[in-house]
Amino acid sequence: MFIATLGGIFRFKDVPEEYGPYVQFKATLEKREVQEDDEIAILDITGTDSHHVLFLDSYDNIDQVKEELKEADAKVNHTTLKILEGHL
């Protein structure tokens, strides 16, 4: 199982260029049209060059985030968990 750590929380308009393809891919999967003010969390997957994108308004609680990461064979670290809880 991989560990997901917070790479950052951004408004879509402020997402660093390197994360852009990941955000677009996740938006396509969710059939979502991204708005400039959408709040997005980028999680870095330890041991890989991959990132997991969370559109924060898509979740009602942290358990939904944990479940999504579990499906991706990842687990969120404690510090990231607490930060995300504050944004949900």
Secondary structure, DSSP 4 states (H G I P E B T S, - for coil): -EEEEEEEEEEGGG--GGGHHHHHHHHHHTT----TT-EEEEEEETTSS-EEEEEGGG-SSHHHHHHHHHHTTEEE-HHHHHHHHHH-
